[in-house]
């Protein structure tokens, strides 16, 4: 058996376990070993081919008859009689430290930049540690992303899980990079960090993320985990867990505020379906395994805040909806686990609006607890409510105009059409390099409302109208 020193530094110290010569079956990235000693679920294994090359894997299924494990580097070149398997007796762990900020890693946590090997730190289980629900603290602090449609109407709160529902060809990667560059907690910017996990992305997309962070100067506060499209798809199942392991260390050991951005969770779910199909499991909706919900919840619920700990983890998963179908199992189940959603609209993107966030389907369920006097501005709650109500009426007027024509609309309807254009072109739309303070965002909201008669502003107080509208 090769010495541990021949392996990447990530796996130094792997416990020597019982070794078995020969395997019973190879099926895609899976190997089957029978007649083993009791083996733990998700234990790490070493698989050695006939040439002595070591590959790492993880146990997916264990029983008294057979153990099923997935090999991260794939099974190409393995033979049934010539393959040796050693069980470590412990789960996959990675060594994490604050020095990982500013570095780029693959999906398993190994450095892939030109920096030195990752050393030091503490070893943590990539599957995370359970948190007592009663120890969780309710999220209530505003995170400024610098993007008006998010800060003003779908506010991100520290410790929240707020997914972005996008579609193929829409600019979710640009928005993810922009949020990573601009996001900050007002008054506490020094302890803010970003952990960015990209799964199944193409090389040009990975280069875009790296270049974007380097040129903006924020890379030193960002840790990137990149599982590229030509990497083994099995690696995508580990990538979000390694990223969250570092986030947990930064938040709960270094007491930092960590924003975790994951793109694209659809690629993760596709890998989960692939493994489920190979294992012959009974499929559920659209062929995905029946445990898709619990698997996603296992990832998403690692975010949040703990009482007595200053740090926090805020999660922003990004997923592309197949065929723009929001009822697809991936966005559908994600919506049950998380606290709202930001939904992209292809029609807005076709009209040149960036970010093309649909005003009405988007929602931040924790927004009410992090805005208002002392947090953003006293008029924020009523202003957001009024913008939602007015834009909803704009949609109705546009539908009516498509039937009877704009010339048949009332003067008030024309006012709402003017508001819709002002709202979309000045409040929603902004460049990928533009960052707006919360005060600028709220002022733009009032500017859009000035296209409407004052007696249409039913959700604002007289004091707010007198101070900001007049």
C-alpha positions as CSV (number, residue, x, y, z in Angstrom):
1,X,0.0,0.0,0.0
2,X,1.5,3.4,-0.9
3,X,2.4,5.7,2.0
4,X,0.0,8.5,2.9
5,X,2.7,11.0,1.9
6,X,2.0,10.1,-1.7
7,X,-1.5,11.5,-1.4
8,X,-2.5,15.2,-1.4
9,X,-1.9,17.0,1.8
10,X,-5.6,17.2,2.3
11,X,-5.7,13.5,3.2
12,X,-2.6,13.2,5.4
13,X,-3.2,11.3,8.5
14,X,-5.9,9.1,7.0
15,X,-6.3,6.3,9.5
16,X,-5.1,2.9,8.3
17,X,-8.0,0.4,8.2
18,X,-8.7,-3.1,7.2
19,X,-7.8,-3.8,3.6
20,X,-9.6,-6.1,1.1
21,X,-8.1,-7.4,-2.2
22,X,-10.5,-7.7,-5.1
23,X,-14.0,-6.2,-5.6
24,X,-17.2,-7.8,-6.7
25,X,-18.6,-5.3,-9.2
26,X,-17.9,-1.9,-10.9
27,X,-20.9,0.1,-12.1
28,X,-20.0,3.6,-13.3
29,X,-18.4,5.5,-10.5
30,X,-19.5,2.8,-7.9
31,X,-17.7,-0.2,-6.6
32,X,-19.2,-3.1,-4.7
33,X,-17.3,-5.0,-2.0
34,X,-18.8,-8.0,-0.2
35,X,-18.0,-9.8,3.1
36,X,-16.5,-6.8,4.9
37,X,-16.3,-5.9,8.5
38,X,-19.0,-3.4,9.7
39,X,-18.4,-0.2,7.8
40,X,-19.9,3.2,8.6
41,X,-22.1,5.2,6.2
42,X,-20.1,8.0,4.5
43,X,-16.8,6.6,5.7
44,X,-13.8,7.5,3.6
45,X,-12.1,4.7,1.6
46,X,-8.8,4.4,-0.3
47,X,-9.1,2.4,-3.6
48,X,-5.7,1.3,-5.1
49,X,-5.5,0.1,-8.7
50,X,-3.0,-2.4,-10.1
51,X,-0.4,0.3,-10.7
52,X,-0.5,1.5,-7.1
53,X,-2.4,4.7,-7.8
54,X,-4.6,5.7,-4.9
55,X,-8.1,7.1,-5.4
56,X,-10.5,8.3,-2.7
57,X,-14.1,7.4,-2.3
58,X,-17.0,7.5,0.1
59,X,-19.3,4.8,1.4
60,X,-22.9,5.2,0.1
61,X,-24.5,2.1,1.4
62,X,-23.5,-0.5,4.0
63,X,-25.0,-3.7,5.1
64,X,-24.0,-7.2,6.3
65,X,-23.8,-8.4,2.7
66,X,-22.2,-5.7,0.6
67,X,-20.7,-2.2,0.8
68,X,-21.3,0.3,-2.0
69,X,-18.8,3.2,-2.4
70,X,-18.5,5.9,-5.0
71,X,-15.0,6.8,-6.2
72,X,-14.3,10.5,-6.7
73,X,-11.8,10.2,-9.5
74,X,-13.9,7.6,-11.4
75,X,-13.3,3.9,-11.8
76,X,-11.6,3.9,-15.2
77,X,-8.7,1.4,-15.1
78,X,-9.9,-0.5,-12.1
79,X,-10.2,-4.3,-12.4
80,X,-12.2,-6.7,-10.2
81,X,-9.3,-8.9,-9.0
82,X,-6.5,-6.3,-9.0
83,X,-8.2,-3.5,-6.9
84,X,-7.5,-3.1,-3.2
85,X,-9.8,-1.3,-0.9
86,X,-9.0,0.1,2.5
87,X,-11.7,1.5,4.8
88,X,-10.6,4.4,7.0
89,X,-13.2,4.0,9.7
90,X,-13.9,7.7,9.7
91,X,-15.8,10.2,7.5
92,X,-14.1,12.6,5.0
93,X,-12.4,15.5,6.7
94,X,-10.7,18.6,5.5
95,X,-8.2,20.8,7.2
96,X,-9.6,24.4,7.4
97,X,-8.1,27.7,8.5
98,X,-8.6,31.4,7.9
99,X,-5.7,31.3,5.5
100,X,-8.0,29.6,2.9
101,X,-9.5,33.0,2.2
102,X,-7.9,34.3,-1.1
103,X,-7.3,30.8,-2.3
104,X,-8.9,28.6,-5.0
105,X,-9.7,24.9,-4.4
106,X,-11.3,22.0,-6.2
107,X,-14.5,20.4,-5.1
108,X,-12.7,18.2,-2.5
109,X,-10.8,21.1,-0.9
110,X,-7.4,20.7,-2.6
111,X,-5.7,23.9,-3.7
112,X,-5.7,24.4,-7.5
113,X,-4.1,27.8,-7.6
114,X,-0.4,28.6,-7.6
115,X,-0.2,29.0,-3.9
116,X,1.5,26.7,-1.4
117,X,-0.2,23.5,-0.1
118,X,-2.8,24.0,2.5
119,X,-1.3,23.2,5.9
120,X,-2.3,23.8,9.5
121,X,-5.7,24.6,10.7
122,X,-8.1,22.0,12.2
123,X,-9.7,19.0,10.7
124,X,-13.5,19.0,10.4
125,X,-16.0,16.5,9.1
126,X,-17.4,17.7,5.7
127,X,-20.8,16.4,6.7
128,X,-21.0,19.1,9.4
129,X,-22.0,19.0,13.0
130,X,-25.6,18.9,14.2
131,X,-26.9,22.1,15.8
132,X,-29.6,22.0,18.5
133,X,-32.6,23.9,17.0
134,X,-33.1,25.6,20.3
135,X,-29.6,27.1,20.1
136,X,-30.3,28.8,16.8
137,X,-30.8,32.6,16.8
138,X,-33.5,34.3,14.7
139,X,-32.0,36.3,11.7
140,X,-32.6,40.0,11.9
141,X,-29.6,42.0,10.5
142,X,-29.7,43.6,7.1
143,X,-27.0,42.7,4.5
144,X,-26.5,45.3,1.8
145,X,-25.8,43.7,-1.6
146,X,-25.8,47.1,-3.4
147,X,-28.5,45.8,-5.8
148,X,-31.7,47.8,-5.5
149,X,-34.3,45.1,-6.4
150,X,-32.8,42.9,-3.7
151,X,-32.0,45.5,-1.0
152,X,-35.3,47.4,-1.5
153,X,-37.9,44.7,-2.1
154,X,-36.3,41.3,-1.4
155,X,-33.9,42.2,1.4
156,X,-31.2,39.7,2.4
157,X,-30.9,39.1,6.1
158,X,-27.9,37.8,8.0
159,X,-28.3,34.1,8.6
160,X,-31.0,33.7,5.9
161,X,-31.3,31.1,3.2
162,X,-32.4,33.0,0.1
163,X,-32.2,31.1,-3.3
164,X,-32.0,32.6,-6.8
165,X,-34.2,30.8,-9.3
166,X,-32.8,31.4,-12.8
167,X,-32.9,29.7,-16.2
168,X,-30.4,28.7,-18.8
169,X,-28.8,31.7,-20.6
170,X,-29.9,34.2,-17.9
171,X,-27.2,36.3,-16.1
172,X,-27.2,34.5,-12.7
173,X,-23.4,34.1,-12.8
174,X,-23.0,37.8,-13.3
175,X,-25.4,38.5,-10.3
176,X,-23.6,35.9,-8.1
177,X,-20.2,37.5,-8.8
178,X,-21.7,41.0,-8.2
179,X,-23.2,40.0,-4.9
180,X,-19.9,38.4,-3.8
181,X,-18.0,41.6,-4.7
182,X,-20.5,44.1,-3.1
183,X,-22.2,42.4,-0.1
184,X,-21.4,43.8,3.3
185,X,-23.0,44.3,6.7
186,X,-23.2,48.0,7.5
187,X,-21.0,49.0,10.3
188,X,-19.3,45.6,10.5
189,X,-17.5,45.2,7.1
190,X,-14.2,44.0,8.6
191,X,-15.3,40.6,9.6
192,X,-17.2,39.7,6.4
193,X,-16.1,36.9,4.1
194,X,-17.5,35.0,1.1
195,X,-17.3,31.3,0.4
196,X,-18.1,30.6,-3.3
197,X,-18.9,27.1,-4.5
198,X,-19.4,26.5,-8.2
199,X,-20.5,23.0,-9.3
200,X,-20.4,21.7,-12.9
201,X,-19.4,25.1,-14.4
202,X,-17.5,25.5,-17.6
203,X,-13.9,26.7,-17.7
204,X,-14.8,30.1,-19.1
205,X,-17.3,30.6,-16.3
206,X,-14.7,29.6,-13.7
207,X,-12.2,32.1,-15.2
208,X,-14.9,34.8,-15.2
209,X,-15.4,34.3,-11.4
210,X,-11.7,34.4,-10.7
211,X,-11.0,37.4,-12.9
212,X,-14.0,39.2,-11.4
213,X,-12.8,38.8,-7.8
214,X,-9.2,39.6,-8.7
215,X,-9.9,42.8,-10.6
216,X,-12.2,44.1,-7.9
217,X,-9.7,43.4,-5.2
218,X,-12.1,41.2,-3.1
219,X,-10.4,37.9,-3.7
220,X,-8.5,38.1,-0.4
221,X,-11.8,37.8,1.4
222,X,-13.2,35.0,-0.9
223,X,-12.5,31.3,-0.9
224,X,-13.5,29.6,-4.2
225,X,-14.4,25.9,-4.5
226,X,-14.6,25.0,-8.2
227,X,-15.9,21.7,-9.5
228,X,-15.6,22.1,-13.3
229,X,-17.8,20.5,-15.9
230,X,-15.1,18.0,-17.0
231,X,-14.4,17.0,-13.4
232,X,-16.0,13.7,-12.2
233,X,-19.7,14.5,-11.6
234,X,-19.4,12.7,-8.2
235,X,-17.2,15.5,-7.0
236,X,-20.2,17.8,-7.2
237,X,-21.9,16.0,-4.3
238,X,-19.0,16.9,-2.0
239,X,-18.3,20.4,-3.2
240,X,-21.1,22.2,-1.2
241,X,-20.2,20.2,1.9
242,X,-16.5,21.2,1.7
243,X,-17.5,24.8,1.2
244,X,-19.9,24.8,4.1
245,X,-17.3,23.1,6.3
246,X,-14.9,26.1,5.8
247,X,-17.9,28.5,6.3
248,X,-18.7,26.8,9.6
249,X,-15.1,27.2,10.8
250,X,-15.0,30.9,9.8
251,X,-18.4,31.6,11.4
252,X,-18.3,29.6,14.6
253,X,-14.5,29.5,15.3
254,X,-13.3,32.8,13.8
255,X,-16.6,34.5,14.5
256,X,-16.9,36.0,11.0
257,X,-20.0,36.8,9.0
258,X,-19.9,34.4,6.0
259,X,-21.9,34.6,2.8
260,X,-22.0,31.3,1.0
261,X,-22.9,31.4,-2.7
262,X,-23.6,28.1,-4.5
263,X,-24.1,27.8,-8.2
264,X,-25.5,25.7,-9.8
265,X,-27.5,23.5,-7.4
266,X,-29.3,22.0,-10.4
267,X,-25.9,20.4,-11.4
268,X,-25.7,19.0,-7.9
269,X,-29.2,17.5,-8.1
270,X,-28.4,16.0,-11.5
271,X,-25.4,14.2,-10.0
272,X,-27.5,13.0,-7.2
273,X,-30.0,11.6,-9.7
274,X,-27.2,10.0,-11.7
275,X,-25.9,8.1,-8.7
276,X,-29.5,7.1,-7.6
277,X,-30.2,5.7,-11.1
278,X,-26.9,3.6,-11.1
279,X,-27.8,2.2,-7.7
280,X,-31.2,1.1,-9.1
281,X,-33.2,3.1,-6.6
282,X,-36.9,3.7,-7.1
283,X,-37.2,7.1,-8.8
284,X,-39.5,9.8,-7.6
285,X,-40.7,13.0,-9.5
286,X,-38.8,13.5,-12.8
287,X,-36.5,10.6,-11.9
288,X,-34.9,12.3,-8.9
289,X,-34.5,10.1,-5.7
290,X,-37.2,10.3,-3.1
291,X,-34.6,11.7,-0.6
292,X,-33.9,14.8,-2.7
293,X,-35.7,17.0,-0.2
294,X,-33.8,15.7,2.9
295,X,-30.5,15.8,1.0
296,X,-31.0,19.5,0.1
297,X,-32.2,20.3,3.6
298,X,-29.0,18.7,4.9
299,X,-27.1,21.3,3.0
300,X,-29.3,24.4,3.4
301,X,-29.8,23.9,7.1
302,X,-26.1,24.3,7.8
303,X,-26.6,28.1,7.5
304,X,-27.8,30.4,10.2
305,X,-26.7,31.8,13.6
306,X,-26.1,30.2,17.0
307,X,-26.9,32.0,20.3
308,X,-23.8,33.3,22.0
309,X,-21.7,33.1,18.8
310,X,-21.0,36.4,17.0
311,X,-20.4,34.8,13.5
312,X,-23.1,33.7,11.1
313,X,-23.6,31.8,7.8
314,X,-25.9,33.3,5.1
315,X,-26.7,31.1,2.2
316,X,-27.5,32.2,-1.4
317,X,-27.9,29.1,-3.5
318,X,-28.5,29.6,-7.2
319,X,-30.3,27.1,-9.4
320,X,-31.4,27.0,-13.1
321,X,-35.0,25.9,-13.5
322,X,-35.3,23.3,-16.3
323,X,-37.5,24.9,-19.0
324,X,-38.0,27.9,-16.7
325,X,-40.5,25.6,-14.7
326,X,-40.7,26.9,-11.2
327,X,-42.8,23.8,-10.3
328,X,-39.9,21.5,-11.2
329,X,-38.8,19.4,-8.2
330,X,-35.5,21.3,-7.6
331,X,-37.0,24.8,-7.2
332,X,-40.2,23.4,-5.7
333,X,-38.4,21.5,-2.9
334,X,-35.9,24.4,-2.4
335,X,-38.7,26.8,-1.8
336,X,-40.0,24.6,1.1
337,X,-36.6,24.6,2.8
338,X,-35.5,28.2,2.3
339,X,-37.0,31.6,3.4
340,X,-38.1,33.0,0.1
341,X,-36.7,33.2,-3.5
342,X,-35.5,35.7,-6.0
343,X,-36.9,34.7,-9.4
344,X,-35.5,35.7,-12.8
345,X,-37.8,36.6,-15.7
346,X,-36.8,35.8,-19.2
347,X,-39.1,38.5,-20.7
348,X,-37.4,41.2,-18.7
349,X,-34.0,39.9,-19.8
350,X,-35.1,40.1,-23.4
351,X,-35.9,43.8,-22.9
352,X,-32.3,44.5,-21.7
353,X,-33.1,44.8,-17.9
354,X,-30.3,43.6,-15.6
355,X,-30.8,42.0,-13.1
356,X,-34.0,40.6,-14.6
357,X,-35.6,39.9,-11.3
358,X,-39.4,39.4,-11.4
359,X,-41.0,41.8,-8.9
360,X,-44.0,39.7,-8.0
361,X,-42.9,36.1,-7.7
362,X,-39.8,37.1,-5.7
363,X,-40.0,37.2,-1.9
364,X,-37.8,37.4,1.2
365,X,-39.8,36.0,4.1
366,X,-37.4,37.4,6.7
367,X,-37.3,40.9,5.2
368,X,-39.7,42.4,7.7
369,X,-37.4,41.6,10.6
370,X,-34.3,43.4,9.2
371,X,-35.6,46.7,7.7
372,X,-37.1,49.9,9.2
373,X,-35.9,52.5,11.6
374,X,-32.5,51.7,13.1
375,X,-31.8,49.1,10.5
376,X,-32.3,50.6,7.1
377,X,-34.6,53.6,7.1
378,X,-38.0,54.2,8.7
379,X,-39.9,54.4,5.4
380,X,-38.5,51.2,4.0
381,X,-41.3,48.7,5.0
382,X,-44.2,50.9,3.7
383,X,-42.2,51.9,0.6
384,X,-41.5,48.3,-0.4
385,X,-45.2,47.4,0.2
386,X,-46.3,50.4,-2.0
387,X,-43.9,49.4,-4.8
388,X,-45.2,45.8,-4.8
389,X,-48.8,47.0,-5.0
390,X,-48.2,49.6,-7.7
391,X,-46.1,47.2,-9.8
392,X,-48.8,44.5,-9.5
393,X,-51.3,47.0,-10.9
394,X,-48.9,47.7,-13.8
395,X,-49.0,44.1,-14.8
396,X,-52.8,44.2,-14.9
397,X,-52.7,47.4,-17.0
398,X,-50.2,45.9,-19.5
399,X,-52.4,42.8,-19.9
400,X,-55.5,45.1,-20.5
401,X,-53.6,47.2,-23.0
402,X,-52.6,44.1,-25.0
403,X,-56.3,43.4,-25.4
404,X,-57.9,46.8,-26.0
405,X,-54.9,48.9,-26.9
406,X,-53.2,51.7,-25.0
407,X,-55.3,54.4,-26.5
408,X,-58.4,53.0,-24.7
409,X,-56.8,53.2,-21.2
410,X,-57.7,55.8,-18.6
411,X,-55.3,58.6,-17.6
412,X,-54.6,56.8,-14.4
413,X,-53.7,53.6,-16.3
414,X,-51.3,55.7,-18.3
415,X,-49.8,56.9,-15.1
416,X,-49.2,53.4,-14.0
417,X,-47.6,52.5,-17.3
418,X,-45.2,55.4,-16.9
419,X,-44.5,54.2,-13.3
420,X,-43.8,50.7,-14.6
421,X,-41.2,52.0,-17.1
422,X,-39.6,54.3,-14.5
423,X,-39.5,51.4,-11.9
424,X,-37.9,48.9,-14.3
425,X,-35.4,51.2,-16.0
426,X,-34.2,53.2,-13.0
427,X,-35.0,51.1,-9.9
428,X,-34.6,47.5,-11.1
429,X,-32.0,48.0,-13.8
430,X,-28.4,48.8,-12.9
431,X,-25.0,47.9,-14.3
432,X,-22.9,44.9,-13.2
433,X,-20.4,47.3,-11.7
434,X,-22.8,49.6,-10.0
435,X,-23.3,49.4,-6.2
436,X,-26.0,51.4,-4.5
437,X,-26.4,52.2,-0.8
438,X,-29.7,51.5,0.8
439,X,-30.4,55.2,0.9
440,X,-29.9,55.5,-2.9
441,X,-32.1,52.5,-3.4
442,X,-35.0,53.9,-1.3
443,X,-34.7,57.3,-3.0
444,X,-35.0,55.7,-6.4
445,X,-38.1,54.0,-5.2
446,X,-39.6,57.3,-4.2
447,X,-38.6,58.8,-7.5
448,X,-40.5,56.1,-9.4
449,X,-43.6,56.7,-7.2
450,X,-43.7,60.4,-8.1
451,X,-45.1,59.4,-11.5
452,X,-48.3,58.4,-9.6
453,X,-50.9,60.7,-8.0
454,X,-50.5,61.1,-4.3
455,X,-54.0,59.7,-3.6
456,X,-52.8,56.3,-5.1
457,X,-50.2,55.8,-2.4
458,X,-52.4,54.0,0.0
459,X,-49.7,52.1,1.8
460,X,-47.6,55.0,2.9
461,X,-48.2,57.3,5.9
462,X,-48.9,61.0,5.5
463,X,-45.7,61.8,7.3
464,X,-43.7,59.6,4.9
465,X,-45.4,61.2,1.9
466,X,-44.7,64.7,3.2
467,X,-41.1,63.9,3.9
468,X,-40.1,61.9,0.8
469,X,-42.7,62.4,-1.9
470,X,-43.4,66.2,-1.9
